[in-house]
Amino acid sequence: MRKALYLISFSLCLFISTKIKAQDYSTAVGLKFGGYENGISAKHFVQPNTALEGILGFRRGGVVITGLYEIHQPAFNVDKFKFYYGFGAHIGAIGKGRYRRFGADDEIYTKDQIMIGADGVLGLEYIIPESPIGISLDLNPRVELNGPFFDLAPGLGLKYTF
């Protein structure tokens, strides 16, 4: 019985390690700089080409939590260079005041606001060879449901992969 458990455990470990090797990394943590929020991010692959990313973003007068479901594909036949796209949602809070919107008129809030909306992501990611450092550049379209308004913000990510 004990030998069977060892054999099953060993086989499972081999299977999992083979699945993890299918992408360049399994988890990454880092910094995300965006059109509205700057913050920390964490990404974890749940399948070889599918990842979940969470971002805790801070902006003047507020904080926003974003969750994204991303699909990664090879880009331009370059090793460690990926194209990704996906969708998700955000929730946060912002204090009253005047805020600049990327590429649009200022948004004026006369009272504190809860922010709830739908997000998209479209980007490129490159893992520097022989290092655990990754760089991403993306566009983040989002619809603010409380506004309502639509915007398109750029994002730059620097992450440590493992």
Buried (B, 14 or more C-beta within 10 A) or exposed (E): EEEEEEEEEEEEEEEEEEEEEEBBBBBBEBBBEBBBBBBBBBBEBEEBBBBBBBBBBBBEBBBBBBBBBBBBEEBEEEEBBBBBBBBBBBEBEBEEBEBEBEEEEEBEBEEEBEBBBBBBBBBBBBBEEEEEBBBBEBBBBBBBBEBEEEBBBEBBBBBBBE
